[in-house]
Amino acid sequence: MSRHSDLDREEYKGYTIRILHDQDCSSPRENDNLATIATWHKRYQLGDVQPSEEPSEYIAGLPKGSIVLPVLMYEHSGIALSTSAGSYPFTDPWDSGQVGYIHVSRDRVLKEWSAKRLTAKLRAKVLDVLKSEIKEYGAYVNGECYGYVIEDVDGDQIDSCWGFIGYEYVQQEARSQADWYAAERDKRNAEEREARDDS
């Protein structure tokens, strides 16, 4: 199997943008994340740690004041992760259930935000970060890893980048880069026309 397989192709501002699957994409959990994902699953090693103790014992051992959210998994022709049991597809009682927790200590939060106390506003920000980490990791687990290639009118590759998680993200970045190339091209063309007019 090749490292990258074609997924989509778009003609954009005089360039061809190819979106491809990236089969060697690194896990976002290898980055410097705020929180820790702990999971208990019979078939999958998910998250950052797979504790040997029972979930209730693990949670009881967290520092006082830790911010904790449940991690739920839905498995049906793919894997989806969420922190909210009320969101689709986690309303399905047969194929979904809690597999762990995502958590961060109060001290880590205060250090990261250079704050003296954990206000309601700061807590809300932290919860958003935790949900975003689960969303990104869930996309990675589900294989939503992409790269892009930009080709000119002759079919020659002029740019590429890999390791994007989420289709909208890679599409946005590819178009942004194509915008830059288009602006530079238009600038050169304008300068050449001006030079011809002055000659």
Biotite code that builds the C-alpha atoms (Angstrom):
import biotite.structure as struc

atoms = struc.array([
    struc.Atom([0.000, 0.000, 0.000], chain_id="A", res_id=1, res_name="MET", atom_name="CA", element="C"),
    struc.Atom([1.343, 3.421, -0.922], chain_id="A", res_id=2, res_name="SER", atom_name="CA", element="C"),
    struc.Atom([1.916, 6.062, 1.700], chain_id="A", res_id=3, res_name="ARG", atom_name="CA", element="C"),
    struc.Atom([-0.657, 8.412, 0.212], chain_id="A", res_id=4, res_name="HIS", atom_name="CA", element="C"),
    struc.Atom([-3.826, 7.630, -1.716], chain_id="A", res_id=5, res_name="SER", atom_name="CA", element="C"),
    struc.Atom([-5.867, 10.114, -3.778], chain_id="A", res_id=6, res_name="ASP", atom_name="CA", element="C"),
    struc.Atom([-9.065, 11.380, -2.207], chain_id="A", res_id=7, res_name="LEU", atom_name="CA", element="C"),
    struc.Atom([-10.161, 14.537, -4.003], chain_id="A", res_id=8, res_name="ASP", atom_name="CA", element="C"),
    struc.Atom([-9.045, 16.975, -6.716], chain_id="A", res_id=9, res_name="ARG", atom_name="CA", element="C"),
    struc.Atom([-10.003, 20.621, -7.177], chain_id="A", res_id=10, res_name="GLU", atom_name="CA", element="C"),
    struc.Atom([-9.205, 23.262, -9.789], chain_id="A", res_id=11, res_name="GLU", atom_name="CA", element="C"),
    struc.Atom([-8.536, 26.453, -7.831], chain_id="A", res_id=12, res_name="TYR", atom_name="CA", element="C"),
    struc.Atom([-7.263, 29.818, -9.111], chain_id="A", res_id=13, res_name="LYS", atom_name="CA", element="C"),
    struc.Atom([-5.321, 28.247, -11.950], chain_id="A", res_id=14, res_name="GLY", atom_name="CA", element="C"),
    struc.Atom([-3.854, 25.431, -9.850], chain_id="A", res_id=15, res_name="TYR", atom_name="CA", element="C"),
    struc.Atom([-4.829, 21.849, -9.149], chain_id="A", res_id=16, res_name="THR", atom_name="CA", element="C"),
    struc.Atom([-5.215, 20.969, -5.484], chain_id="A", res_id=17, res_name="ILE", atom_name="CA", element="C"),
    struc.Atom([-5.086, 17.273, -4.705], chain_id="A", res_id=18, res_name="ARG", atom_name="CA", element="C"),
    struc.Atom([-6.233, 16.097, -1.267], chain_id="A", res_id=19, res_name="ILE", atom_name="CA", element="C"),
    struc.Atom([-4.825, 12.725, -0.263], chain_id="A", res_id=20, res_name="LEU", atom_name="CA", element="C"),
    struc.Atom([-5.022, 10.350, 2.664], chain_id="A", res_id=21, res_name="HIS", atom_name="CA", element="C"),
    struc.Atom([-1.883, 10.343, 4.808], chain_id="A", res_id=22, res_name="ASP", atom_name="CA", element="C"),
    struc.Atom([-1.307, 6.841, 6.115], chain_id="A", res_id=23, res_name="GLN", atom_name="CA", element="C"),
    struc.Atom([1.766, 7.828, 8.150], chain_id="A", res_id=24, res_name="ASP", atom_name="CA", element="C"),
    struc.Atom([0.172, 10.676, 10.090], chain_id="A", res_id=25, res_name="CYS", atom_name="CA", element="C"),
    struc.Atom([1.481, 11.138, 13.638], chain_id="A", res_id=26, res_name="SER", atom_name="CA", element="C"),
    struc.Atom([-0.909, 10.917, 16.564], chain_id="A", res_id=27, res_name="SER", atom_name="CA", element="C"),
    struc.Atom([-1.900, 14.299, 18.012], chain_id="A", res_id=28, res_name="PRO", atom_name="CA", element="C"),
    struc.Atom([-1.210, 12.762, 21.429], chain_id="A", res_id=29, res_name="ARG", atom_name="CA", element="C"),
    struc.Atom([2.491, 13.027, 20.580], chain_id="A", res_id=30, res_name="GLU", atom_name="CA", element="C"),
    struc.Atom([2.133, 16.805, 20.731], chain_id="A", res_id=31, res_name="ASN", atom_name="CA", element="C"),
    struc.Atom([2.291, 18.944, 23.865], chain_id="A", res_id=32, res_name="ASP", atom_name="CA", element="C"),
    struc.Atom([-1.320, 18.515, 24.970], chain_id="A", res_id=33, res_name="ASN", atom_name="CA", element="C"),
    struc.Atom([-2.942, 20.132, 27.977], chain_id="A", res_id=34, res_name="LEU", atom_name="CA", element="C"),
    struc.Atom([-4.794, 17.061, 29.226], chain_id="A", res_id=35, res_name="ALA", atom_name="CA", element="C"),
    struc.Atom([-4.304, 13.330, 29.693], chain_id="A", res_id=36, res_name="THR", atom_name="CA", element="C"),
    struc.Atom([-6.597, 10.734, 28.129], chain_id="A", res_id=37, res_name="ILE", atom_name="CA", element="C"),
    struc.Atom([-7.005, 7.564, 30.198], chain_id="A", res_id=38, res_name="ALA", atom_name="CA", element="C"),
    struc.Atom([-8.953, 4.663, 28.706], chain_id="A", res_id=39, res_name="THR", atom_name="CA", element="C"),
    struc.Atom([-10.075, 1.138, 29.502], chain_id="A", res_id=40, res_name="TRP", atom_name="CA", element="C"),
    struc.Atom([-10.899, -0.977, 26.447], chain_id="A", res_id=41, res_name="HIS", atom_name="CA", element="C"),
    struc.Atom([-10.572, -4.697, 25.744], chain_id="A", res_id=42, res_name="LYS", atom_name="CA", element="C"),
    struc.Atom([-9.533, -4.369, 22.089], chain_id="A", res_id=43, res_name="ARG", atom_name="CA", element="C"),
    struc.Atom([-7.957, -0.938, 21.662], chain_id="A", res_id=44, res_name="TYR", atom_name="CA", element="C"),
    struc.Atom([-5.139, 0.959, 23.307], chain_id="A", res_id=45, res_name="GLN", atom_name="CA", element="C"),
    struc.Atom([-6.527, 4.450, 23.116], chain_id="A", res_id=46, res_name="LEU", atom_name="CA", element="C"),
    struc.Atom([-5.351, 7.746, 24.546], chain_id="A", res_id=47, res_name="GLY", atom_name="CA", element="C"),
    struc.Atom([-2.246, 8.393, 26.617], chain_id="A", res_id=48, res_name="ASP", atom_name="CA", element="C"),
    struc.Atom([-2.512, 5.813, 29.398], chain_id="A", res_id=49, res_name="VAL", atom_name="CA", element="C"),
    struc.Atom([-4.354, 2.549, 30.016], chain_id="A", res_id=50, res_name="GLN", atom_name="CA", element="C"),
    struc.Atom([-4.410, 2.305, 33.823], chain_id="A", res_id=51, res_name="PRO", atom_name="CA", element="C"),
    struc.Atom([-4.351, -1.065, 35.563], chain_id="A", res_id=52, res_name="SER", atom_name="CA", element="C"),
    struc.Atom([-6.644, 0.092, 38.375], chain_id="A", res_id=53, res_name="GLU", atom_name="CA", element="C"),
    struc.Atom([-10.405, 0.391, 38.055], chain_id="A", res_id=54, res_name="GLU", atom_name="CA", element="C"),
    struc.Atom([-11.755, 3.680, 36.642], chain_id="A", res_id=55, res_name="PRO", atom_name="CA", element="C"),
    struc.Atom([-13.242, 4.715, 40.003], chain_id="A", res_id=56, res_name="SER", atom_name="CA", element="C"),
    struc.Atom([-9.900, 4.157, 41.721], chain_id="A", res_id=57, res_name="GLU", atom_name="CA", element="C"),
    struc.Atom([-8.052, 6.062, 39.011], chain_id="A", res_id=58, res_name="TYR", atom_name="CA", element="C"),
    struc.Atom([-10.363, 9.074, 39.259], chain_id="A", res_id=59, res_name="ILE", atom_name="CA", element="C"),
    struc.Atom([-10.189, 9.031, 43.065], chain_id="A", res_id=60, res_name="ALA", atom_name="CA", element="C"),
    struc.Atom([-6.403, 9.258, 42.797], chain_id="A", res_id=61, res_name="GLY", atom_name="CA", element="C"),
    struc.Atom([-6.373, 12.443, 40.718], chain_id="A", res_id=62, res_name="LEU", atom_name="CA", element="C"),
    struc.Atom([-5.248, 15.700, 42.408], chain_id="A", res_id=63, res_name="PRO", atom_name="CA", element="C"),
    struc.Atom([-7.999, 17.656, 44.079], chain_id="A", res_id=64, res_name="LYS", atom_name="CA", element="C"),
    struc.Atom([-9.582, 20.219, 41.758], chain_id="A", res_id=65, res_name="GLY", atom_name="CA", element="C"),
    struc.Atom([-8.770, 18.336, 38.547], chain_id="A", res_id=66, res_name="SER", atom_name="CA", element="C"),
    struc.Atom([-11.052, 19.047, 35.600], chain_id="A", res_id=67, res_name="ILE", atom_name="CA", element="C"),
    struc.Atom([-12.454, 15.787, 34.246], chain_id="A", res_id=68, res_name="VAL", atom_name="CA", element="C"),
    struc.Atom([-14.710, 14.850, 31.326], chain_id="A", res_id=69, res_name="LEU", atom_name="CA", element="C"),
    struc.Atom([-15.929, 11.389, 30.285], chain_id="A", res_id=70, res_name="PRO", atom_name="CA", element="C"),
    struc.Atom([-14.674, 9.919, 27.010], chain_id="A", res_id=71, res_name="VAL", atom_name="CA", element="C"),
    struc.Atom([-17.286, 7.989, 25.074], chain_id="A", res_id=72, res_name="LEU", atom_name="CA", element="C"),
    struc.Atom([-16.746, 5.820, 22.023], chain_id="A", res_id=73, res_name="MET", atom_name="CA", element="C"),
    struc.Atom([-19.122, 4.872, 19.235], chain_id="A", res_id=74, res_name="TYR", atom_name="CA", element="C"),
    struc.Atom([-17.982, 1.977, 17.051], chain_id="A", res_id=75, res_name="GLU", atom_name="CA", element="C"),
    struc.Atom([-19.830, 1.182, 13.846], chain_id="A", res_id=76, res_name="HIS", atom_name="CA", element="C"),
    struc.Atom([-17.815, 0.921, 10.603], chain_id="A", res_id=77, res_name="SER", atom_name="CA", element="C"),
    struc.Atom([-15.354, 3.289, 12.266], chain_id="A", res_id=78, res_name="GLY", atom_name="CA", element="C"),
    struc.Atom([-14.619, 4.848, 15.634], chain_id="A", res_id=79, res_name="ILE", atom_name="CA", element="C"),
    struc.Atom([-15.985, 8.141, 16.930], chain_id="A", res_id=80, res_name="ALA", atom_name="CA", element="C"),
    struc.Atom([-15.038, 9.742, 20.247], chain_id="A", res_id=81, res_name="LEU", atom_name="CA", element="C"),
    struc.Atom([-16.939, 12.353, 22.234], chain_id="A", res_id=82, res_name="SER", atom_name="CA", element="C"),
    struc.Atom([-17.217, 13.883, 25.689], chain_id="A", res_id=83, res_name="THR", atom_name="CA", element="C"),
    struc.Atom([-20.990, 14.272, 25.458], chain_id="A", res_id=84, res_name="SER", atom_name="CA", element="C"),
    struc.Atom([-23.411, 11.361, 25.651], chain_id="A", res_id=85, res_name="ALA", atom_name="CA", element="C"),
    struc.Atom([-26.226, 13.458, 24.221], chain_id="A", res_id=86, res_name="GLY", atom_name="CA", element="C"),
    struc.Atom([-24.640, 14.078, 20.824], chain_id="A", res_id=87, res_name="SER", atom_name="CA", element="C"),
    struc.Atom([-25.138, 11.946, 17.731], chain_id="A", res_id=88, res_name="TYR", atom_name="CA", element="C"),
    struc.Atom([-24.151, 9.139, 17.279], chain_id="A", res_id=89, res_name="PRO", atom_name="CA", element="C"),
    struc.Atom([-23.779, 8.568, 21.003], chain_id="A", res_id=90, res_name="PHE", atom_name="CA", element="C"),
    struc.Atom([-27.517, 8.216, 21.498], chain_id="A", res_id=91, res_name="THR", atom_name="CA", element="C"),
    struc.Atom([-27.193, 4.629, 20.247], chain_id="A", res_id=92, res_name="ASP", atom_name="CA", element="C"),
    struc.Atom([-27.155, 2.411, 23.379], chain_id="A", res_id=93, res_name="PRO", atom_name="CA", element="C"),
    struc.Atom([-25.863, -0.678, 21.570], chain_id="A", res_id=94, res_name="TRP", atom_name="CA", element="C"),
    struc.Atom([-22.744, 0.602, 19.841], chain_id="A", res_id=95, res_name="ASP", atom_name="CA", element="C"),
    struc.Atom([-21.583, 3.293, 22.249], chain_id="A", res_id=96, res_name="SER", atom_name="CA", element="C"),
    struc.Atom([-20.383, 3.648, 25.807], chain_id="A", res_id=97, res_name="GLY", atom_name="CA", element="C"),
    struc.Atom([-17.838, 5.281, 28.072], chain_id="A", res_id=98, res_name="GLN", atom_name="CA", element="C"),
    struc.Atom([-14.260, 4.103, 27.594], chain_id="A", res_id=99, res_name="VAL", atom_name="CA", element="C"),
    struc.Atom([-12.381, 6.533, 29.801], chain_id="A", res_id=100, res_name="GLY", atom_name="CA", element="C"),
    struc.Atom([-11.713, 10.084, 30.930], chain_id="A", res_id=101, res_name="TYR", atom_name="CA", element="C"),
    struc.Atom([-9.800, 13.138, 29.815], chain_id="A", res_id=102, res_name="ILE", atom_name="CA", element="C"),
    struc.Atom([-8.447, 15.203, 32.691], chain_id="A", res_id=103, res_name="HIS", atom_name="CA", element="C"),
    struc.Atom([-6.065, 17.975, 33.667], chain_id="A", res_id=104, res_name="VAL", atom_name="CA", element="C"),
    struc.Atom([-4.925, 19.102, 37.101], chain_id="A", res_id=105, res_name="SER", atom_name="CA", element="C"),
    struc.Atom([-5.794, 22.478, 38.557], chain_id="A", res_id=106, res_name="ARG", atom_name="CA", element="C"),
    struc.Atom([-2.088, 23.304, 38.977], chain_id="A", res_id=107, res_name="ASP", atom_name="CA", element="C"),
    struc.Atom([-1.378, 22.600, 35.292], chain_id="A", res_id=108, res_name="ARG", atom_name="CA", element="C"),
    struc.Atom([-4.227, 24.890, 34.270], chain_id="A", res_id=109, res_name="VAL", atom_name="CA", element="C"),
    struc.Atom([-3.056, 27.734, 36.484], chain_id="A", res_id=110, res_name="LEU", atom_name="CA", element="C"),
    struc.Atom([0.486, 27.370, 35.157], chain_id="A", res_id=111, res_name="LYS", atom_name="CA", element="C"),
    struc.Atom([-0.566, 27.269, 31.499], chain_id="A", res_id=112, res_name="GLU", atom_name="CA", element="C"),
    struc.Atom([-2.727, 30.397, 31.825], chain_id="A", res_id=113, res_name="TRP", atom_name="CA", element="C"),
    struc.Atom([-0.466, 32.149, 34.348], chain_id="A", res_id=114, res_name="SER", atom_name="CA", element="C"),
    struc.Atom([-3.492, 32.460, 36.616], chain_id="A", res_id=115, res_name="ALA", atom_name="CA", element="C"),
    struc.Atom([-3.793, 32.619, 40.390], chain_id="A", res_id=116, res_name="LYS", atom_name="CA", element="C"),
    struc.Atom([-7.180, 30.972, 40.647], chain_id="A", res_id=117, res_name="ARG", atom_name="CA", element="C"),
    struc.Atom([-9.501, 28.789, 38.612], chain_id="A", res_id=118, res_name="LEU", atom_name="CA", element="C"),
    struc.Atom([-12.385, 31.082, 37.704], chain_id="A", res_id=119, res_name="THR", atom_name="CA", element="C"),
    struc.Atom([-15.584, 29.951, 36.019], chain_id="A", res_id=120, res_name="ALA", atom_name="CA", element="C"),
    struc.Atom([-14.446, 31.676, 32.819], chain_id="A", res_id=121, res_name="LYS", atom_name="CA", element="C"),
    struc.Atom([-11.103, 29.891, 32.856], chain_id="A", res_id=122, res_name="LEU", atom_name="CA", element="C"),
    struc.Atom([-12.753, 26.573, 33.632], chain_id="A", res_id=123, res_name="ARG", atom_name="CA", element="C"),
    struc.Atom([-15.015, 27.019, 30.588], chain_id="A", res_id=124, res_name="ALA", atom_name="CA", element="C"),
    struc.Atom([-11.949, 27.658, 28.411], chain_id="A", res_id=125, res_name="LYS", atom_name="CA", element="C"),
    struc.Atom([-10.278, 24.517, 29.740], chain_id="A", res_id=126, res_name="VAL", atom_name="CA", element="C"),
    struc.Atom([-13.370, 22.426, 29.039], chain_id="A", res_id=127, res_name="LEU", atom_name="CA", element="C"),
    struc.Atom([-13.340, 23.686, 25.439], chain_id="A", res_id=128, res_name="ASP", atom_name="CA", element="C"),
    struc.Atom([-9.694, 22.644, 25.109], chain_id="A", res_id=129, res_name="VAL", atom_name="CA", element="C"),
    struc.Atom([-10.442, 19.173, 26.470], chain_id="A", res_id=130, res_name="LEU", atom_name="CA", element="C"),
    struc.Atom([-13.335, 18.746, 24.047], chain_id="A", res_id=131, res_name="LYS", atom_name="CA", element="C"),
    struc.Atom([-11.135, 19.917, 21.167], chain_id="A", res_id=132, res_name="SER", atom_name="CA", element="C"),
    struc.Atom([-8.415, 17.433, 22.107], chain_id="A", res_id=133, res_name="GLU", atom_name="CA", element="C"),
    struc.Atom([-10.930, 14.581, 22.054], chain_id="A", res_id=134, res_name="ILE", atom_name="CA", element="C"),
    struc.Atom([-12.383, 15.774, 18.742], chain_id="A", res_id=135, res_name="LYS", atom_name="CA", element="C"),
    struc.Atom([-8.939, 15.905, 17.125], chain_id="A", res_id=136, res_name="GLU", atom_name="CA", element="C"),
    struc.Atom([-7.858, 12.562, 18.579], chain_id="A", res_id=137, res_name="TYR", atom_name="CA", element="C"),
    struc.Atom([-11.149, 10.982, 17.524], chain_id="A", res_id=138, res_name="GLY", atom_name="CA", element="C"),
    struc.Atom([-10.596, 12.163, 13.959], chain_id="A", res_id=139, res_name="ALA", atom_name="CA", element="C"),
    struc.Atom([-7.094, 10.690, 14.015], chain_id="A", res_id=140, res_name="TYR", atom_name="CA", element="C"),
    struc.Atom([-8.304, 7.333, 15.373], chain_id="A", res_id=141, res_name="VAL", atom_name="CA", element="C"),
    struc.Atom([-10.943, 7.266, 12.643], chain_id="A", res_id=142, res_name="ASN", atom_name="CA", element="C"),
    struc.Atom([-8.291, 7.731, 9.951], chain_id="A", res_id=143, res_name="GLY", atom_name="CA", element="C"),
    struc.Atom([-9.143, 11.322, 9.033], chain_id="A", res_id=144, res_name="GLU", atom_name="CA", element="C"),
    struc.Atom([-5.505, 12.128, 8.210], chain_id="A", res_id=145, res_name="CYS", atom_name="CA", element="C"),
    struc.Atom([-4.663, 14.060, 5.055], chain_id="A", res_id=146, res_name="TYR", atom_name="CA", element="C"),
    struc.Atom([-2.095, 15.882, 3.007], chain_id="A", res_id=147, res_name="GLY", atom_name="CA", element="C"),
    struc.Atom([-2.228, 18.099, -0.054], chain_id="A", res_id=148, res_name="TYR", atom_name="CA", element="C"),
    struc.Atom([-0.340, 18.530, -3.308], chain_id="A", res_id=149, res_name="VAL", atom_name="CA", element="C"),
    struc.Atom([-0.545, 21.679, -5.425], chain_id="A", res_id=150, res_name="ILE", atom_name="CA", element="C"),
    struc.Atom([0.221, 21.414, -9.144], chain_id="A", res_id=151, res_name="GLU", atom_name="CA", element="C"),
    struc.Atom([0.580, 24.164, -11.750], chain_id="A", res_id=152, res_name="ASP", atom_name="CA", element="C"),
    struc.Atom([-1.063, 24.281, -15.195], chain_id="A", res_id=153, res_name="VAL", atom_name="CA", element="C"),
    struc.Atom([1.634, 21.954, -16.577], chain_id="A", res_id=154, res_name="ASP", atom_name="CA", element="C"),
    struc.Atom([0.930, 19.334, -13.931], chain_id="A", res_id=155, res_name="GLY", atom_name="CA", element="C"),
    struc.Atom([4.195, 19.996, -12.100], chain_id="A", res_id=156, res_name="ASP", atom_name="CA", element="C"),
    struc.Atom([4.114, 19.797, -8.312], chain_id="A", res_id=157, res_name="GLN", atom_name="CA", element="C"),
    struc.Atom([4.925, 23.156, -6.734], chain_id="A", res_id=158, res_name="ILE", atom_name="CA", element="C"),
    struc.Atom([4.003, 22.444, -3.113], chain_id="A", res_id=159, res_name="ASP", atom_name="CA", element="C"),
    struc.Atom([2.877, 19.706, -0.738], chain_id="A", res_id=160, res_name="SER", atom_name="CA", element="C"),
    struc.Atom([2.314, 19.244, 2.965], chain_id="A", res_id=161, res_name="CYS", atom_name="CA", element="C"),
    struc.Atom([1.222, 16.309, 5.143], chain_id="A", res_id=162, res_name="TRP", atom_name="CA", element="C"),
    struc.Atom([0.001, 15.459, 8.616], chain_id="A", res_id=163, res_name="GLY", atom_name="CA", element="C"),
    struc.Atom([-3.326, 17.317, 8.695], chain_id="A", res_id=164, res_name="PHE", atom_name="CA", element="C"),
    struc.Atom([-6.119, 15.890, 10.838], chain_id="A", res_id=165, res_name="ILE", atom_name="CA", element="C"),
    struc.Atom([-9.588, 16.754, 9.534], chain_id="A", res_id=166, res_name="GLY", atom_name="CA", element="C"),
    struc.Atom([-10.690, 17.301, 5.937], chain_id="A", res_id=167, res_name="TYR", atom_name="CA", element="C"),
    struc.Atom([-11.807, 20.924, 6.371], chain_id="A", res_id=168, res_name="GLU", atom_name="CA", element="C"),
    struc.Atom([-8.430, 21.777, 7.918], chain_id="A", res_id=169, res_name="TYR", atom_name="CA", element="C"),
    struc.Atom([-6.338, 20.373, 5.062], chain_id="A", res_id=170, res_name="VAL", atom_name="CA", element="C"),
    struc.Atom([-8.642, 21.921, 2.454], chain_id="A", res_id=171, res_name="GLN", atom_name="CA", element="C"),
    struc.Atom([-8.403, 25.329, 4.118], chain_id="A", res_id=172, res_name="GLN", atom_name="CA", element="C"),
    struc.Atom([-4.605, 25.163, 4.355], chain_id="A", res_id=173, res_name="GLU", atom_name="CA", element="C"),
    struc.Atom([-4.235, 23.990, 0.753], chain_id="A", res_id=174, res_name="ALA", atom_name="CA", element="C"),
    struc.Atom([-6.415, 26.800, -0.558], chain_id="A", res_id=175, res_name="ARG", atom_name="CA", element="C"),
    struc.Atom([-4.566, 29.322, 1.582], chain_id="A", res_id=176, res_name="SER", atom_name="CA", element="C"),
    struc.Atom([-1.262, 28.203, 0.107], chain_id="A", res_id=177, res_name="GLN", atom_name="CA", element="C"),
    struc.Atom([-2.705, 28.280, -3.408], chain_id="A", res_id=178, res_name="ALA", atom_name="CA", element="C"),
    struc.Atom([-3.938, 31.815, -2.714], chain_id="A", res_id=179, res_name="ASP", atom_name="CA", element="C"),
    struc.Atom([-0.343, 32.816, -1.958], chain_id="A", res_id=180, res_name="TRP", atom_name="CA", element="C"),
    struc.Atom([0.962, 31.276, -5.166], chain_id="A", res_id=181, res_name="TYR", atom_name="CA", element="C"),
    struc.Atom([-1.826, 32.942, -7.158], chain_id="A", res_id=182, res_name="ALA", atom_name="CA", element="C"),
    struc.Atom([-1.042, 36.343, -5.627], chain_id="A", res_id=183, res_name="ALA", atom_name="CA", element="C"),
    struc.Atom([2.671, 35.945, -6.422], chain_id="A", res_id=184, res_name="GLU", atom_name="CA", element="C"),
    struc.Atom([1.847, 34.855, -9.979], chain_id="A", res_id=185, res_name="ARG", atom_name="CA", element="C"),
    struc.Atom([-0.488, 37.791, -10.533], chain_id="A", res_id=186, res_name="ASP", atom_name="CA", element="C"),
    struc.Atom([2.127, 40.156, -9.114], chain_id="A", res_id=187, res_name="LYS", atom_name="CA", element="C"),
    struc.Atom([4.790, 38.848, -11.499], chain_id="A", res_id=188, res_name="ARG", atom_name="CA", element="C"),
    struc.Atom([2.402, 39.078, -14.453], chain_id="A", res_id=189, res_name="ASN", atom_name="CA", element="C"),
    struc.Atom([1.528, 42.678, -13.572], chain_id="A", res_id=190, res_name="ALA", atom_name="CA", element="C"),
    struc.Atom([5.214, 43.608, -13.288], chain_id="A", res_id=191, res_name="GLU", atom_name="CA", element="C"),
    struc.Atom([5.957, 41.983, -16.646], chain_id="A", res_id=192, res_name="GLU", atom_name="CA", element="C"),
    struc.Atom([3.073, 43.850, -18.324], chain_id="A", res_id=193, res_name="ARG", atom_name="CA", element="C"),
    struc.Atom([4.257, 47.114, -16.801], chain_id="A", res_id=194, res_name="GLU", atom_name="CA", element="C"),
    struc.Atom([7.803, 46.453, -17.998], chain_id="A", res_id=195, res_name="ALA", atom_name="CA", element="C"),
    struc.Atom([6.568, 45.755, -21.538], chain_id="A", res_id=196, res_name="ARG", atom_name="CA", element="C"),
    struc.Atom([4.449, 48.912, -21.524], chain_id="A", res_id=197, res_name="ASP", atom_name="CA", element="C"),
    struc.Atom([7.451, 51.008, -20.457], chain_id="A", res_id=198, res_name="ASP", atom_name="CA", element="C"),
    struc.Atom([9.746, 49.563, -23.117], chain_id="A", res_id=199, res_name="SER", atom_name="CA", element="C"),
])
